[in-house]
Amino acid sequence: MTKHRAFLAAAAAAAVAGLTACSGISDAFERVHSESFETRADAASGWVGVAAPTWLPDDATQIRSTATLDETHAVIAFRGGEPGGCTLGERTSLPFDGRYGGFAEGSELPDEVLRCGSYEVHETTDGWLAWFTATEPGETPAP
């Protein structure tokens, strides 16, 4: 019976480790990279691929980012105050990835969004959702 319990404990531990690694495996399969940061300062020092957006507010928390490996598409979710240095403008694209929530149907997307550098940003019930979509080959977001 002891060997059976040891086997079950090892199997349970392997399953938990596998679930934790699933997002990394999924990211590799989907050719994206994802990061999460607790604070704006953490994001500024650990952002991957391109520079962290300068419009990200100082009080931003629970920051999650997913971008394609070539950085031509990105989506960011965060909580905190309104992004800085943005202007109201027409929405021109859609988030490429829905893992951070957002909109169930395209018809729910606002016609106007905050234009923050290269990103379109919209306040949601869970915080803020930002996305970048390249308009020409190889274009990456400016901070």
Secondary structure, 3 states (H helix, E strand, C coil): CHHHHHHHHHHHHHHHHHHHHHHHHHHHHHCEEEEEEEEHHHHHHHCCCCCCCCCCCCCCEEEEEEEECCCCEEEEEEECCCCCCCEEEECCCCCCCCCCCCCCCHHHCCCEEEEECCEEEEEECCEEEEEEECCCCCCCCCC
